[in-house]
Amino acid sequence: MSSKRMFWFQHIEAWHTSDLSQAEYARQHQLSIKSFGYYRRRYVGEHEQPQSNTVKATLLSVHIEPEVSSKPQPSATGISLTYPEVFALSWPPDSTRWFYDK
């Protein structure tokens, strides 16, 4: 890391622990507010993960084997997967189509 970047990153870290606004910290340490903002963005890009409101989803492969029985079974009611206030996924019996509801 260059000494210039190290200089700015040390100030960014010190600013994070202070109760000062970005502009106030820069003024008190006689730093360029424009440069402070530039290096703060670089610091965030290299050190912090951006907050995201998106939800990462993972798909799972599921294989369901029917129960083997010599007795006739009543009709199944289907399969349903629900995550409250996010989604509902259902598969009615004797159907090859999924139904998605958000």
N, CA, C and O atoms as a GROMACS GRO file, in nm:
protein
  408
    1MET      N    1   0.085  -0.117   0.000
    1MET     CA    2   0.000   0.000   0.000
    1MET      C    3   0.090   0.124   0.000
    1MET      O    4   0.187   0.130   0.075
    2SER      N    5   0.057   0.220  -0.083
    2SER     CA    6   0.138   0.341  -0.091
    2SER      C    7   0.124   0.422   0.039
    2SER      O    8   0.025   0.409   0.111
    3SER      N    9   0.224   0.504   0.065
    3SER     CA   10   0.221   0.583   0.189
    3SER      C   11   0.106   0.684   0.186
    3SER      O   12   0.051   0.718   0.291
    4LYS      N   13   0.070   0.732   0.066
    4LYS     CA   14  -0.042   0.827   0.054
    4LYS      C   15  -0.174   0.758   0.091
    4LYS      O   16  -0.254   0.812   0.166
    5ARG      N   17  -0.194   0.638   0.036
    5ARG     CA   18  -0.315   0.564   0.069
    5ARG      C   19  -0.319   0.528   0.217
    5ARG      O   20  -0.424   0.535   0.281
    6MET      N   21  -0.206   0.488   0.270
    6MET     CA   22  -0.197   0.452   0.411
    6MET      C   23  -0.233   0.572   0.499
    6MET      O   24  -0.304   0.560   0.598
    7PHE      N   25  -0.181   0.689   0.459
    7PHE     CA   26  -0.212   0.813   0.532
    7PHE      C   27  -0.363   0.836   0.537
    7PHE      O   28  -0.419   0.859   0.644
    8TRP      N   29  -0.428   0.828   0.421
    8TRP     CA   30  -0.571   0.853   0.414
    8TRP      C   31  -0.652   0.744   0.484
    8TRP      O   32  -0.748   0.774   0.554
    9PHE      N   33  -0.613   0.619   0.466
    9PHE     CA   34  -0.687   0.509   0.529
    9PHE      C   35  -0.678   0.518   0.681
    9PHE      O   36  -0.773   0.484   0.751
   10GLN      N   37  -0.564   0.564   0.734
   10GLN     CA   38  -0.553   0.581   0.879
   10GLN      C   39  -0.648   0.691   0.927
   10GLN      O   40  -0.709   0.680   1.034
   11HIS      N   41  -0.660   0.797   0.847
   11HIS     CA   42  -0.755   0.903   0.882
   11HIS      C   43  -0.899   0.853   0.872
   11HIS      O   44  -0.982   0.889   0.956
   12ILE      N   45  -0.930   0.772   0.772
   12ILE     CA   46  -1.066   0.718   0.757
   12ILE      C   47  -1.100   0.633   0.880
   12ILE      O   48  -1.209   0.644   0.935
   13GLU      N   49  -1.006   0.549   0.921
   13GLU     CA   50  -1.029   0.464   1.039
   13GLU      C   51  -1.044   0.548   1.166
   13GLU      O   52  -1.128   0.517   1.251
   14ALA      N   53  -0.964   0.652   1.179
   14ALA     CA   54  -0.977   0.741   1.295
   14ALA      C   55  -1.110   0.814   1.293
   14ALA      O   56  -1.174   0.831   1.397
   15TRP      N   57  -1.152   0.857   1.176
   15TRP     CA   58  -1.282   0.926   1.161
   15TRP      C   59  -1.396   0.833   1.203
   15TRP      O   60  -1.490   0.876   1.270
   16HIS      N   61  -1.388   0.703   1.164
   16HIS     CA   62  -1.493   0.606   1.200
   16HIS      C   63  -1.512   0.597   1.351
   16HIS      O   64  -1.624   0.576   1.398
   17THR      N   65  -1.404   0.613   1.428
   17THR     CA   66  -1.415   0.602   1.574
   17THR      C   67  -1.449   0.735   1.640
   17THR      O   68  -1.479   0.739   1.759
   18SER      N   69  -1.446   0.843   1.562
   18SER     CA   70  -1.481   0.975   1.619
   18SER      C   71  -1.631   0.996   1.610
   18SER      O   72  -1.702   0.921   1.543
   19ASP      N   73  -1.678   1.097   1.678
   19ASP     CA   74  -1.820   1.134   1.670
   19ASP      C   75  -1.840   1.252   1.576
   19ASP      O   76  -1.941   1.322   1.583
   20LEU      N   77  -1.744   1.274   1.489
   20LEU     CA   78  -1.748   1.390   1.400
   20LEU      C   79  -1.806   1.354   1.264
   20LEU      O   80  -1.801   1.239   1.221
   21SER      N   81  -1.862   1.455   1.199
   21SER     CA   82  -1.905   1.435   1.061
   21SER      C   83  -1.779   1.428   0.975
   21SER      O   84  -1.670   1.465   1.020
   22GLN      N   85  -1.794   1.382   0.854
   22GLN     CA   86  -1.681   1.373   0.763
   22GLN      C   87  -1.618   1.510   0.740
   22GLN      O   88  -1.495   1.524   0.747
   23ALA      N   89  -1.700   1.610   0.714
   23ALA     CA   90  -1.650   1.746   0.689
   23ALA      C   91  -1.582   1.805   0.812
   23ALA      O   92  -1.478   1.869   0.802
   24GLU      N   93  -1.642   1.783   0.930
   24GLU     CA   94  -1.586   1.836   1.054
   24GLU      C   95  -1.450   1.773   1.084
   24GLU      O   96  -1.356   1.842   1.123
   25TYR      N   97  -1.439   1.641   1.065
   25TYR     CA   98  -1.312   1.572   1.088
   25TYR      C   99  -1.205   1.627   0.993
   25TYR      O  100  -1.092   1.655   1.034
   26ALA      N  101  -1.241   1.643   0.866
   26ALA     CA  102  -1.145   1.693   0.766
   26ALA      C  103  -1.098   1.834   0.803
   26ALA      O  104  -0.979   1.864   0.794
   27ARG      N  105  -1.190   1.921   0.843
   27ARG     CA  106  -1.153   2.058   0.881
   27ARG      C  107  -1.060   2.059   1.003
   27ARG      O  108  -0.960   2.131   1.005
   28GLN      N  109  -1.093   1.978   1.104
   28GLN     CA  110  -1.011   1.975   1.226
   28GLN      C  111  -0.870   1.924   1.201
   28GLN      O  112  -0.776   1.961   1.272
   29HIS      N  113  -0.854   1.838   1.099
   29HIS     CA  114  -0.722   1.782   1.069
   29HIS      C  115  -0.659   1.847   0.945
   29HIS      O  116  -0.559   1.800   0.892
   30GLN      N  117  -0.722   1.957   0.901
   30GLN     CA  118  -0.673   2.034   0.786
   30GLN      C  119  -0.653   1.945   0.663
   30GLN      O  120  -0.549   1.948   0.598
   31LEU      N  121  -0.757   1.867   0.635
   31LEU     CA  122  -0.756   1.777   0.519
   31LEU      C  123  -0.855   1.828   0.415
   31LEU      O  124  -0.955   1.890   0.449
   32SER      N  125  -0.826   1.800   0.291
   32SER     CA  126  -0.918   1.835   0.184
   32SER      C  127  -1.043   1.749   0.196
   32SER      O  128  -1.035   1.626   0.198
   33ILE      N  129  -1.159   1.815   0.202
   33ILE     CA  130  -1.285   1.740   0.214
   33ILE      C  131  -1.307   1.655   0.089
   33ILE      O  132  -1.354   1.542   0.098
   34LYS      N  133  -1.273   1.710  -0.026
   34LYS     CA  134  -1.289   1.637  -0.152
   34LYS      C  135  -1.200   1.511  -0.153
   34LYS      O  136  -1.246   1.404  -0.190
   35SER      N  137  -1.076   1.524  -0.112
   35SER     CA  138  -0.985   1.409  -0.108
   35SER      C  139  -1.029   1.309  -0.001
   35SER      O  140  -1.019   1.188  -0.021
   36PHE      N  141  -1.078   1.360   0.112
   36PHE     CA  142  -1.127   1.273   0.218
   36PHE      C  143  -1.240   1.184   0.165
   36PHE      O  144  -1.241   1.064   0.189
   37GLY      N  145  -1.334   1.245   0.094
   37GLY     CA  146  -1.445   1.169   0.036
   37GLY      C  147  -1.398   1.067  -0.066
   37GLY      O  148  -1.448   0.955  -0.071
   38TYR      N  149  -1.300   1.106  -0.148
   38TYR     CA  150  -1.245   1.015  -0.249
   38TYR      C  151  -1.183   0.893  -0.182
   38TYR      O  152  -1.213   0.780  -0.222
   39TYR      N  153  -1.099   0.913  -0.082
   39TYR     CA  154  -1.032   0.801  -0.016
   39TYR      C  155  -1.128   0.721   0.073
   39TYR      O  156  -1.108   0.602   0.094
   40ARG      N  157  -1.231   0.786   0.124
   40ARG     CA  158  -1.332   0.712   0.201
   40ARG      C  159  -1.403   0.612   0.111
   40ARG      O  160  -1.425   0.498   0.150
   41ARG      N  161  -1.438   0.655  -0.011
   41ARG     CA  162  -1.502   0.563  -0.106
   41ARG      C  163  -1.409   0.448  -0.143
   41ARG      O  164  -1.454   0.334  -0.156
   42ARG      N  165  -1.282   0.477  -0.161
   42ARG     CA  166  -1.185   0.372  -0.192
   42ARG      C  167  -1.170   0.276  -0.074
   42ARG      O  168  -1.162   0.155  -0.092
   43TYR      N  169  -1.167   0.331   0.046
   43TYR     CA  170  -1.154   0.250   0.167
   43TYR      C  171  -1.274   0.155   0.180
   43TYR      O  172  -1.258   0.035   0.204
   44VAL      N  173  -1.394   0.210   0.162
   44VAL     CA  174  -1.515   0.128   0.171
   44VAL      C  175  -1.512   0.019   0.064
   44VAL      O  176  -1.547  -0.095   0.092
   45GLY      N  177  -1.471   0.054  -0.056
   45GLY     CA  178  -1.464  -0.044  -0.164
   45GLY      C  179  -1.367  -0.158  -0.136
   45GLY      O  180  -1.388  -0.269  -0.183
   46GLU      N  181  -1.261  -0.131  -0.061
   46GLU     CA  182  -1.160  -0.233  -0.034
   46GLU      C  183  -1.182  -0.306   0.098
   46GLU      O  184  -1.137  -0.420   0.111
   47HIS      N  185  -1.249  -0.244   0.195
   47HIS     CA  186  -1.255  -0.302   0.329
   47HIS      C  187  -1.394  -0.344   0.376
   47HIS      O  188  -1.404  -0.431   0.463
   48GLU      N  189  -1.496  -0.287   0.322
   48GLU     CA  190  -1.629  -0.317   0.374
   48GLU      C  191  -1.716  -0.378   0.265
   48GLU      O  192  -1.707  -0.340   0.148
   49GLN      N  193  -1.800  -0.472   0.305
   49GLN     CA  194  -1.897  -0.530   0.214
   49GLN      C  195  -2.018  -0.439   0.209
   49GLN      O  196  -2.070  -0.399   0.313
   50PRO      N  197  -2.064  -0.404   0.089
   50PRO     CA  198  -2.182  -0.318   0.080
   50PRO      C  199  -2.306  -0.387   0.136
   50PRO      O  200  -2.324  -0.507   0.119
   51GLN      N  201  -2.389  -0.310   0.203
   51GLN     CA  202  -2.515  -0.361   0.256
   51GLN      C  203  -2.610  -0.378   0.138
   51GLN      O  204  -2.615  -0.294   0.048
   52SER      N  205  -2.684  -0.486   0.141
   52SER     CA  206  -2.777  -0.512   0.032
   52SER      C  207  -2.912  -0.552   0.087
   52SER      O  208  -2.921  -0.623   0.187
   53ASN      N  209  -3.016  -0.505   0.023
   53ASN     CA  210  -3.151  -0.542   0.063
   53ASN      C  211  -3.200  -0.664  -0.013
   53ASN      O  212  -3.314  -0.706   0.005
   54THR      N  213  -3.114  -0.721  -0.098
   54THR     CA  214  -3.155  -0.838  -0.173
   54THR      C  215  -3.130  -0.963  -0.091
   54THR      O  216  -3.041  -0.967  -0.006
   55VAL      N  217  -3.209  -1.064  -0.118
   55VAL     CA  218  -3.195  -1.192  -0.050
   55VAL      C  219  -3.134  -1.289  -0.150
   55VAL      O  220  -3.185  -1.305  -0.261
   56LYS      N  221  -3.028  -1.354  -0.110
   56LYS     CA  222  -2.967  -1.454  -0.197
   56LYS      C  223  -3.041  -1.585  -0.179
   56LYS      O  224  -3.064  -1.630  -0.066
   57ALA      N  225  -3.078  -1.645  -0.289
   57ALA     CA  226  -3.153  -1.770  -0.284
   57ALA      C  227  -3.067  -1.885  -0.332
   57ALA      O  228  -2.981  -1.869  -0.419
   58THR      N  229  -3.090  -1.999  -0.275
   58THR     CA  230  -3.022  -2.120  -0.317
   58THR      C  231  -3.128  -2.222  -0.353
   58THR      O  232  -3.223  -2.244  -0.277
   59LEU      N  233  -3.113  -2.282  -0.469
   59LEU     CA  234  -3.207  -2.384  -0.511
   59LEU      C  235  -3.156  -2.521  -0.469
   59LEU      O  236  -3.037  -2.550  -0.481
   60LEU      N  237  -3.245  -2.602  -0.422
   60LEU     CA  238  -3.211  -2.737  -0.382
   60LEU      C  239  -3.285  -2.834  -0.471
   60LEU      O  240  -3.401  -2.811  -0.506
   61SER      N  241  -3.219  -2.941  -0.508
   61SER     CA  242  -3.283  -3.046  -0.585
   61SER      C  243  -3.345  -3.144  -0.486
   61SER      O  244  -3.278  -3.193  -0.396
   62VAL      N  245  -3.473  -3.170  -0.503
   62VAL     CA  246  -3.544  -3.260  -0.412
   62VAL      C  247  -3.607  -3.371  -0.494
   62VAL      O  248  -3.675  -3.345  -0.593
   63HIS      N  249  -3.584  -3.493  -0.452
   63HIS     CA  250  -3.644  -3.609  -0.518
   63HIS      C  251  -3.734  -3.678  -0.416
   63HIS      O  252  -3.686  -3.720  -0.310
   64ILE      N  253  -3.862  -3.690  -0.447
   64ILE     CA  254  -3.958  -3.750  -0.356
   64ILE      C  255  -4.002  -3.883  -0.414
   64ILE      O  256  -4.055  -3.890  -0.525
   65GLU      N  257  -3.980  -3.988  -0.338
   65GLU     CA  258  -4.021  -4.122  -0.379
   65GLU      C  259  -4.157  -4.150  -0.317
   65GLU      O  260  -4.178  -4.125  -0.198
   66PRO      N  261  -4.251  -4.201  -0.397
   66PRO     CA  262  -4.380  -4.236  -0.338
   66PRO      C  263  -4.365  -4.356  -0.244
   66PRO      O  264  -4.281  -4.444  -0.265
   67GLU      N  265  -4.447  -4.357  -0.141
   67GLU     CA  266  -4.445  -4.468  -0.046
   67GLU      C  267  -4.505  -4.590  -0.115
   67GLU      O  268  -4.613  -4.583  -0.174
   68VAL      N  269  -4.435  -4.701  -0.107
   68VAL     CA  270  -4.484  -4.824  -0.169
   68VAL      C  271  -4.572  -4.897  -0.068
   68VAL      O  272  -4.530  -4.926   0.044
   69SER      N  273  -4.694  -4.925  -0.109
   69SER     CA  274  -4.789  -4.990  -0.021
   69SER      C  275  -4.880  -5.079  -0.102
   69SER      O  276  -4.912  -5.048  -0.217
   70SER      N  277  -4.922  -5.190  -0.043
   70SER     CA  278  -5.013  -5.279  -0.113
   70SER      C  279  -5.157  -5.229  -0.104
   70SER      O  280  -5.243  -5.270  -0.182
   71LYS      N  281  -5.182  -5.139  -0.008
   71LYS     CA  282  -5.316  -5.084   0.009
   71LYS      C  283  -5.331  -4.957  -0.072
   71LYS      O  284  -5.236  -4.880  -0.080
   72PRO      N  285  -5.444  -4.931  -0.131
   72PRO     CA  286  -5.465  -4.805  -0.201
   72PRO      C  287  -5.458  -4.688  -0.102
   72PRO      O  288  -5.509  -4.696   0.009
   73GLN      N  289  -5.394  -4.581  -0.145
   73GLN     CA  290  -5.378  -4.462  -0.062
   73GLN      C  291  -5.474  -4.353  -0.109
   73GLN      O  292  -5.504  -4.343  -0.228
   74PRO      N  293  -5.523  -4.273  -0.015
   74PRO     CA  294  -5.608  -4.160  -0.057
   74PRO      C  295  -5.526  -4.060  -0.139
   74PRO      O  296  -5.404  -4.057  -0.130
   75SER      N  297  -5.593  -3.981  -0.216
   75SER     CA  298  -5.528  -3.882  -0.301
   75SER      C  299  -5.446  -3.784  -0.215
   75SER      O  300  -5.491  -3.739  -0.110
   76ALA      N  301  -5.326  -3.752  -0.262
   76ALA     CA  302  -5.240  -3.658  -0.191
   76ALA      C  303  -5.296  -3.517  -0.205
   76ALA      O  304  -5.371  -3.488  -0.298
   77THR      N  305  -5.259  -3.432  -0.113
   77THR     CA  306  -5.308  -3.294  -0.118
   77THR      C  307  -5.210  -3.203  -0.190
   77THR      O  308  -5.240  -3.084  -0.208
   78GLY      N  309  -5.097  -3.253  -0.232
   78GLY     CA  310  -5.000  -3.172  -0.303
   78GLY      C  311  -4.885  -3.133  -0.212
   78GLY      O  312  -4.878  -3.175  -0.097
   79ILE      N  313  -4.797  -3.053  -0.264
   79ILE     CA  314  -4.679  -3.009  -0.190
   79ILE      C  315  -4.683  -2.856  -0.184
   79ILE      O  316  -4.718  -2.790  -0.282
   80SER      N  317  -4.647  -2.801  -0.069
   80SER     CA  318  -4.647  -2.657  -0.053
   80SER      C  319  -4.523  -2.616   0.027
   80SER      O  320  -4.488  -2.680   0.126
   81LEU      N  321  -4.459  -2.510  -0.018
   81LEU     CA  322  -4.343  -2.455   0.051
   81LEU      C  323  -4.370  -2.305   0.067
   81LEU      O  324  -4.389  -2.234  -0.032
   82THR      N  325  -4.371  -2.258   0.193
   82THR     CA  326  -4.405  -2.118   0.219
   82THR      C  327  -4.301  -2.054   0.309
   82THR      O  328  -4.257  -2.113   0.408
   83TYR      N  329  -4.262  -1.934   0.274
   83TYR     CA  330  -4.176  -1.850   0.358
   83TYR      C  331  -4.259  -1.725   0.383
   83TYR      O  332  -4.271  -1.641   0.294
   84PRO      N  333  -4.316  -1.711   0.504
   84PRO     CA  334  -4.412  -1.602   0.530
   84PRO      C  335  -4.367  -1.465   0.481
   84PRO      O  336  -4.252  -1.424   0.502
   85GLU      N  337  -4.458  -1.396   0.417
   85GLU     CA  338  -4.437  -1.260   0.365
   85GLU      C  339  -4.328  -1.251   0.259
   85GLU      O  340  -4.286  -1.140   0.224
   86VAL      N  341  -4.281  -1.366   0.207
   86VAL     CA  342  -4.180  -1.364   0.103
   86VAL      C  343  -4.229  -1.437  -0.021
   86VAL      O  344  -4.234  -1.379  -0.129
   87PHE      N  345  -4.267  -1.565  -0.005
   87PHE     CA  346  -4.317  -1.640  -0.119
   87PHE      C  347  -4.396  -1.761  -0.073
   87PHE      O  348  -4.389  -1.802   0.043
   88ALA      N  349  -4.472  -1.817  -0.167
   88ALA     CA  350  -4.541  -1.944  -0.147
   88ALA      C  351  -4.527  -2.022  -0.276
   88ALA      O  352  -4.552  -1.968  -0.384
   89LEU      N  353  -4.488  -2.145  -0.267
   89LEU     CA  354  -4.467  -2.230  -0.384
   89LEU      C  355  -4.549  -2.356  -0.361
   89LEU      O  356  -4.535  -2.421  -0.258
   90SER      N  357  -4.634  -2.392  -0.457
   90SER     CA  358  -4.717  -2.511  -0.437
   90SER      C  359  -4.722  -2.594  -0.564
   90SER      O  360  -4.708  -2.544  -0.676
   91TRP      N  361  -4.741  -2.722  -0.543
   91TRP     CA  362  -4.751  -2.818  -0.652
   91TRP      C  363  -4.871  -2.906  -0.622
   91TRP      O  364  -4.863  -2.996  -0.539
   92PRO      N  365  -4.983  -2.880  -0.689
   92PRO     CA  366  -5.104  -2.959  -0.664
   92PRO      C  367  -5.082  -3.106  -0.704
   92PRO      O  368  -4.996  -3.136  -0.786
   93PRO      N  369  -5.161  -3.196  -0.646
   93PRO     CA  370  -5.147  -3.337  -0.682
   93PRO      C  371  -5.180  -3.359  -0.830
   93PRO      O  372  -5.260  -3.286  -0.889
   94ASP      N  373  -5.117  -3.458  -0.887
   94ASP     CA  374  -5.140  -3.495  -1.028
   94ASP      C  375  -5.118  -3.378  -1.123
   94ASP      O  376  -5.188  -3.365  -1.223
   95SER      N  377  -5.022  -3.293  -1.092
   95SER     CA  378  -4.992  -3.177  -1.177
   95SER      C  379  -4.844  -3.175  -1.209
   95SER      O  380  -4.761  -3.222  -1.130
   96THR      N  381  -4.810  -3.121  -1.323
   96THR     CA  382  -4.670  -3.106  -1.360
   96THR      C  383  -4.630  -2.958  -1.359
   96THR      O  384  -4.521  -2.924  -1.405
   97ARG      N  385  -4.715  -2.872  -1.306
   97ARG     CA  386  -4.687  -2.728  -1.306
   97ARG      C  387  -4.672  -2.677  -1.164
   97ARG      O  388  -4.749  -2.713  -1.074
   98TRP      N  389  -4.573  -2.593  -1.144
   98TRP     CA  390  -4.551  -2.526  -1.017
   98TRP      C  391  -4.628  -2.395  -1.018
   98TRP      O  392  -4.643  -2.332  -1.122
   99PHE      N  393  -4.676  -2.356  -0.902
   99PHE     CA  394  -4.743  -2.227  -0.888
   99PHE      C  395  -4.665  -2.143  -0.790
   99PHE      O  396  -4.639  -2.186  -0.678
  100TYR      N  397  -4.627  -2.024  -0.831
  100TYR     CA  398  -4.546  -1.934  -0.749
  100TYR      C  399  -4.631  -1.812  -0.715
  100TYR      O  400  -4.695  -1.754  -0.802
  101ASP      N  401  -4.630  -1.775  -0.588
  101ASP     CA  402  -4.704  -1.657  -0.543
  101ASP      C  403  -4.613  -1.576  -0.452
  101ASP      O  404  -4.561  -1.627  -0.353
  102LYS      N  405  -4.594  -1.448  -0.486
  102LYS     CA  406  -4.508  -1.362  -0.404
  102LYS      C  407  -4.591  -1.274  -0.317
  102LYS      O  408  -4.537  -1.194  -0.240
   0.00000   0.00000   0.00000
